[in-house]
Amino acid sequence: MAAVTRVLDARALNRALLGRQLLLRRANLSASATIERLVGMQAQIPADPYVALWSRIENFRTEDLAALITDRKAVRMSLFRATIHLVTARDALALRPVVQPALERLFQSASPFGRQLTGVDLERLLALGRRLVDERPLTSAELRPLLHKRWPKRDQDSLAAAIGYLVPLVQVPPRGIWGASGQPRRTSLQAWLGRPLDRKRSPDAMILRYLTAFGPATVGDARTWSGLSALAEVFERLRPRLRTFRDENGRELFDVPDGPLPDPETPAPPRFLPVYDNIVLSHADRSRVIRASDRKRTGYMEGVNFGSVLIDGFVGATWTLQREPEAATLRVALLDRLPKRERVALEDEGARLLSFIAADVGPREVMVVEPPV
């Protein structure tokens, strides 16, 4: 008799995700180890990884991450889904070749830029672009006219976009340093680190790491996270090394053999997430962390300009920081009313976050806004 495949409901998947993302209990890990455990972190908003790390590890300080970036042990670069990610230096060298095909496909078929460069010798364009950014880090505004000088009849935005999509570039400090400001100046990953890219392009190891950090997950979930296509054959190749489940809709879920599956009733403390966090962006079906009705109520992913708050493991509020020269207010907008005990826990966690992100100003206040009746 064939074994019955275990079914995992949204709450079971939620607790598995929270546990692997260090959001059930803060971990005693370094910033570097945490970044690698999570296979990188969303970083297009420079402050986001600081908040994300603060919510996940004990005693995190802004200078811990700033030092990694300044010392070239971590970099901010275009990676998964052609979005800026924070990764360790060794992961940058290993992961960028794996996702390169997805970036090439996005540039050629999903962006408006590829078709503008039909007939351009891309090899020559990329070689010139890399040489220019390796001479000194450049902003896009500085790079565009330099490329346009060589191809004056071509759209200069498209010329610069080709370099951004297809050449592994890193944003150099002070961009990404807490409390600092600066335009995103970029140079090549190889020049910044003084090391070549890894030669291996197989996604197998990366997919196993994805499942460790985000599983159990479907093939479609991994595709959503990575931006890679043709992953079904990768999962079939890995199947002997994986265990499988089903979700409530019958979809097959894959997982690493030792991936923890906490009790679905495990208490989940309130956790503040930044504007962009991969926990909300890395599954085709996001119901394990944000209910479909709440996505509609918040307009999540439609011009997002707020952070999210996990309440009992799911997105239950949004937050924004209202900062003045000598005061700061953390405004938390609830999606549903909370019992007093949960509200107190939320306010306490909010006060701790406010002390972290607005340590240099006072007074500080947490303002919780009730949902409309």
C-alpha positions as CSV (number, residue, x, y, z in Angstrom):
1,M,0.0,0.0,0.0
2,A,1.4,3.4,-1.0
3,A,2.4,5.7,1.8
4,V,0.0,8.7,2.3
5,T,1.8,12.0,1.7
6,R,1.5,14.3,4.6
7,V,-0.5,17.5,4.1
8,L,0.8,20.8,5.5
9,D,-1.7,23.6,6.0
10,A,-0.9,27.3,5.9
11,R,-0.2,27.5,9.6
12,A,2.3,24.6,9.5
13,L,4.1,26.2,6.6
14,N,4.1,29.5,8.4
15,R,5.8,28.1,11.5
16,A,8.3,26.2,9.4
17,L,9.1,29.4,7.5
18,L,9.4,31.5,10.7
19,G,11.6,29.0,12.4
20,R,14.0,28.8,9.4
21,Q,14.0,32.6,9.0
22,L,14.9,33.1,12.7
23,L,11.6,34.9,13.5
24,L,10.3,32.5,16.2
25,R,13.3,33.2,18.3
26,R,16.3,35.5,17.8
27,A,19.5,33.6,17.1
28,N,22.9,34.0,18.5
29,L,24.6,34.3,15.1
30,S,26.8,36.8,13.4
31,A,25.4,39.1,10.8
32,S,27.6,37.3,8.2
33,A,26.3,33.8,9.2
34,T,22.7,35.1,9.1
35,I,23.0,36.6,5.7
36,E,24.4,33.3,4.3
37,R,21.8,31.3,6.1
38,L,19.0,33.3,4.4
39,V,20.8,33.1,1.0
40,G,21.0,36.9,0.9
41,M,18.6,39.6,1.9
42,Q,16.6,42.2,0.0
43,A,18.5,45.4,0.0
44,Q,17.2,47.9,-2.6
45,I,16.3,50.2,0.3
46,P,19.7,50.5,2.1
47,A,18.3,50.5,5.6
48,D,16.1,47.3,5.1
49,P,18.8,44.7,5.9
50,Y,19.5,46.4,9.2
51,V,15.9,46.1,10.3
52,A,15.7,42.6,9.0
53,L,18.8,41.5,10.9
54,W,17.7,43.3,14.1
55,S,14.5,41.2,14.1
56,R,16.4,38.0,13.6
57,I,19.6,38.0,15.7
58,E,20.5,38.8,19.3
59,N,22.4,42.0,20.1
60,F,22.7,43.2,16.5
61,R,24.4,46.5,16.0
62,T,24.3,48.7,12.9
63,E,28.1,48.8,12.9
64,D,28.2,45.0,12.5
65,L,26.7,45.1,9.0
66,A,28.4,48.4,8.1
67,A,31.8,46.8,8.8
68,L,31.0,43.9,6.6
69,I,30.2,46.2,3.7
70,T,33.1,48.5,4.3
71,D,35.6,45.6,4.6
72,R,34.2,44.0,1.4
73,K,33.0,40.9,3.2
74,A,29.5,41.6,2.1
75,V,28.2,43.4,-1.0
76,R,25.0,44.8,-2.4
77,M,24.3,43.8,-6.0
78,S,21.6,42.8,-8.5
79,L,20.8,39.2,-8.0
80,F,17.5,37.4,-7.6
81,R,14.7,38.8,-9.6
82,A,17.1,41.5,-10.8
83,T,16.7,43.2,-7.5
84,I,19.4,44.5,-5.1
85,H,20.4,41.9,-2.6
86,L,22.9,41.9,0.3
87,V,25.1,38.8,0.1
88,T,28.4,37.8,1.6
89,A,31.4,38.1,-0.7
90,R,31.8,34.4,-1.3
91,D,28.1,34.0,-2.0
92,A,28.2,36.9,-4.5
93,L,30.9,35.0,-6.5
94,A,29.0,31.7,-6.3
95,L,25.4,32.8,-6.8
96,R,25.8,35.5,-9.5
97,P,26.8,32.9,-12.2
98,V,23.8,30.8,-11.3
99,V,21.2,33.5,-11.8
100,Q,23.0,35.1,-14.8
101,P,20.7,33.3,-17.3
102,A,17.6,34.8,-15.6
103,L,19.1,38.3,-15.7
104,E,19.9,37.9,-19.4
105,R,16.4,36.7,-20.1
106,L,14.9,39.6,-18.2
107,F,17.0,42.1,-20.1
108,Q,16.2,40.7,-23.5
109,S,12.5,39.8,-23.1
110,A,11.0,41.4,-20.0
111,S,12.6,44.8,-20.0
112,P,12.1,47.6,-22.6
113,F,15.9,47.9,-23.1
114,G,17.0,44.8,-24.9
115,R,15.0,45.5,-28.1
116,Q,16.5,49.0,-28.2
117,L,19.9,47.5,-28.7
118,T,19.2,45.1,-31.6
119,G,22.3,45.0,-33.8
120,V,24.7,46.3,-31.1
121,D,27.7,44.1,-30.4
122,L,26.8,43.3,-26.8
123,E,30.2,41.7,-26.1
124,R,31.9,45.0,-27.0
125,L,29.4,47.0,-25.1
126,L,29.8,45.0,-21.9
127,A,33.6,45.0,-22.2
128,L,33.6,48.8,-22.4
129,G,31.1,49.2,-19.6
130,R,33.1,47.0,-17.3
131,R,36.3,48.9,-18.2
132,L,34.7,52.2,-17.4
133,V,33.3,51.2,-14.0
134,D,36.6,49.5,-13.1
135,E,38.5,52.7,-13.7
136,R,36.3,54.3,-11.0
137,P,32.9,53.5,-9.6
138,L,30.2,55.3,-11.6
139,T,26.6,56.2,-11.1
140,S,24.2,55.4,-14.0
141,A,24.0,59.1,-14.8
142,E,27.8,59.2,-15.2
143,L,27.9,56.0,-17.2
144,R,25.2,56.8,-19.7
145,P,27.0,59.6,-21.7
146,L,30.3,57.6,-21.8
147,L,28.5,54.7,-23.5
148,H,26.5,57.1,-25.7
149,K,29.6,58.6,-27.0
150,R,30.5,55.2,-28.5
151,W,27.0,54.5,-29.8
152,P,25.5,57.9,-30.4
153,K,22.4,56.7,-32.3
154,R,21.4,54.3,-29.5
155,D,19.2,55.0,-26.5
156,Q,21.6,55.8,-23.7
157,D,19.3,54.5,-20.9
158,S,19.3,51.1,-22.7
159,L,23.1,51.1,-23.1
160,A,23.5,51.7,-19.4
161,A,20.8,49.2,-18.5
162,A,22.7,46.5,-20.4
163,I,25.7,47.0,-18.1
164,G,23.4,47.0,-15.0
165,Y,21.7,43.8,-16.0
166,L,24.5,41.8,-17.6
167,V,27.7,42.8,-15.8
168,P,28.0,41.8,-12.2
169,L,28.2,45.1,-10.4
170,V,28.3,46.1,-6.7
171,Q,27.2,49.3,-5.1
172,V,30.1,50.6,-3.2
173,P,30.1,52.4,0.2
174,P,28.9,54.8,1.5
175,R,25.8,53.4,-0.2
176,G,24.4,50.8,2.2
177,I,26.1,52.2,5.3
178,W,23.7,53.0,8.2
179,G,23.4,56.8,8.7
180,A,25.3,57.6,5.5
181,S,24.0,58.8,2.2
182,G,25.3,58.7,-1.3
183,Q,24.3,57.9,-4.9
184,P,24.6,54.2,-6.0
185,R,28.0,54.1,-7.5
186,R,28.9,50.8,-9.0
187,T,32.0,48.8,-10.0
188,S,32.4,45.2,-11.1
189,L,32.2,42.5,-8.5
190,Q,35.5,41.0,-9.6
191,A,37.3,44.4,-9.3
192,W,35.8,45.1,-5.9
193,L,36.7,41.7,-4.4
194,G,39.9,41.0,-6.4
195,R,38.6,37.5,-7.2
196,P,37.0,35.8,-10.2
197,L,33.5,34.5,-10.4
198,D,32.9,30.8,-9.7
199,R,32.7,28.7,-12.8
200,K,29.9,26.5,-11.6
201,R,26.5,27.4,-12.9
202,S,24.4,24.5,-11.6
203,P,21.5,25.7,-9.5
204,D,21.4,22.5,-7.4
205,A,23.3,23.7,-4.3
206,M,21.4,27.0,-4.4
207,I,18.0,25.3,-4.5
208,L,19.0,23.1,-1.5
209,R,19.9,26.3,0.4
210,Y,16.6,27.9,-0.7
211,L,14.6,24.9,0.7
212,T,16.7,25.1,3.9
213,A,15.8,28.7,4.4
214,F,12.3,28.9,2.9
215,G,10.9,25.4,2.6
216,P,8.9,23.3,2.3
217,A,8.2,24.8,-1.1
218,T,6.9,24.1,-4.6
219,V,8.9,24.4,-7.8
220,G,6.9,27.6,-8.5
221,D,7.9,29.0,-5.2
222,A,11.6,28.5,-6.0
223,R,11.0,30.1,-9.4
224,T,9.4,33.1,-7.8
225,W,12.3,33.5,-5.4
226,S,15.2,33.0,-7.8
227,G,13.8,34.3,-11.1
228,L,15.1,31.1,-12.8
229,S,13.0,29.1,-15.2
230,A,13.2,25.4,-16.0
231,L,13.5,24.4,-12.4
232,A,11.3,21.4,-12.6
233,E,14.1,19.3,-14.0
234,V,16.4,20.5,-11.1
235,F,13.9,19.3,-8.6
236,E,13.5,16.0,-10.3
237,R,17.3,15.6,-10.2
238,L,17.3,16.4,-6.5
239,R,14.2,14.4,-5.7
240,P,16.2,11.4,-4.2
241,R,17.8,13.8,-1.7
242,L,14.5,15.5,-0.7
243,R,11.3,14.7,1.2
244,T,7.9,15.7,-0.1
245,F,4.6,16.9,1.2
246,R,1.4,18.4,-0.2
247,D,-0.3,21.7,0.7
248,E,-4.0,22.1,1.2
249,N,-4.5,22.6,-2.5
250,G,-2.7,19.4,-3.5
251,R,0.5,21.0,-4.7
252,E,3.7,19.0,-4.2
253,L,6.1,20.6,-1.6
254,F,9.8,19.7,-1.5
255,D,12.0,20.0,1.5
256,V,15.5,19.1,2.8
257,P,15.4,15.9,5.0
258,D,16.4,17.7,8.2
259,G,14.3,20.9,7.7
260,P,12.6,21.7,11.0
261,L,8.8,21.6,11.1
262,P,7.7,23.2,14.4
263,D,4.4,22.5,16.0
264,P,1.8,24.7,14.2
265,E,0.7,26.0,17.6
266,T,4.2,27.2,18.5
267,P,3.8,30.8,19.8
268,A,5.1,33.4,17.4
269,P,6.1,36.8,18.9
270,P,5.5,40.0,17.1
271,R,8.2,40.8,14.6
272,F,8.8,44.0,12.5
273,L,9.9,43.5,8.9
274,P,11.4,46.1,6.6
275,V,9.7,47.4,3.5
276,Y,11.1,44.6,1.5
277,D,11.9,41.2,3.1
278,N,12.2,37.9,1.3
279,I,10.0,36.2,3.7
280,V,7.1,37.9,2.0
281,L,8.5,37.8,-1.5
282,S,9.9,34.2,-2.0
283,H,6.8,32.1,-2.6
284,A,4.4,32.0,-5.5
285,D,1.7,31.4,-2.9
286,R,2.3,33.9,-0.1
287,S,-0.6,32.7,2.0
288,R,1.8,31.1,4.5
289,V,2.7,34.6,5.7
290,I,0.1,37.1,4.3
291,R,-3.5,36.2,3.8
292,A,-5.0,37.0,0.3
293,S,-7.6,39.3,1.9
294,D,-4.9,41.2,3.8
295,R,-2.9,41.7,0.6
296,K,-5.9,43.4,-0.9
297,R,-6.6,45.4,2.2
298,T,-3.0,46.8,2.5
299,G,-2.4,47.0,-1.3
300,Y,0.8,45.0,-0.5
301,M,3.3,45.1,-3.4
302,E,1.5,48.0,-5.1
303,G,3.9,50.8,-4.5
304,V,4.8,49.6,-1.0
305,N,6.2,52.3,1.3
306,F,5.6,50.6,4.6
307,G,7.1,47.8,6.7
308,S,5.1,44.8,7.8
309,V,4.5,43.4,11.3
310,L,4.0,39.7,11.9
311,I,1.4,39.1,14.5
312,D,0.9,35.4,15.4
313,G,3.2,34.7,12.5
314,F,1.2,36.4,9.7
315,V,1.2,40.0,8.4
316,G,-1.2,41.7,10.9
317,A,-0.1,45.3,10.7
318,T,2.0,47.8,8.8
319,W,4.5,50.3,10.2
320,T,6.1,53.6,9.2
321,L,8.6,55.8,10.9
322,Q,7.7,59.5,11.3
323,R,10.9,61.3,12.1
324,E,11.5,64.9,13.1
325,P,14.8,66.6,14.1
326,E,14.2,65.9,17.8
327,A,11.5,63.3,17.9
328,A,10.4,60.0,16.3
329,T,7.1,58.2,16.1
330,L,6.6,54.6,15.1
331,R,3.1,54.4,13.6
332,V,1.7,50.9,13.6
333,A,-1.6,50.4,11.7
334,L,-3.4,47.2,12.7
335,L,-5.4,45.1,10.2
336,D,-7.5,43.6,13.0
337,R,-8.1,44.4,16.7
338,L,-5.8,42.7,19.1
339,P,-6.4,41.3,22.6
340,K,-4.7,43.4,25.3
341,R,-1.8,41.0,25.9
342,E,-0.9,40.8,22.2
343,R,-1.2,44.6,21.9
344,V,1.2,45.1,24.8
345,A,3.7,42.7,23.3
346,L,3.4,44.6,20.0
347,E,4.0,47.9,21.6
348,D,7.0,46.6,23.6
349,E,8.6,45.2,20.4
350,G,7.9,48.4,18.6
351,A,9.5,50.4,21.3
352,R,12.7,48.3,21.0
353,L,12.7,48.8,17.3
354,L,12.3,52.5,17.7
355,S,15.2,52.6,20.1
356,F,17.3,50.8,17.4
357,I,16.3,52.9,14.3
358,A,16.0,56.2,16.0
359,A,18.6,56.0,18.7
360,D,19.9,59.5,18.1
361,V,16.6,61.3,18.7
362,G,14.1,61.7,21.5
363,P,11.4,61.6,22.7
364,R,10.3,58.5,20.9
365,E,6.7,57.2,20.7
366,V,4.9,54.1,19.5
367,M,1.5,54.9,18.1
368,V,-0.8,52.0,17.4
369,V,-3.7,52.8,15.1
370,E,-6.9,50.7,15.3
371,P,-8.4,49.3,12.1
372,P,-11.5,51.0,10.7
373,V,-14.7,49.7,12.1
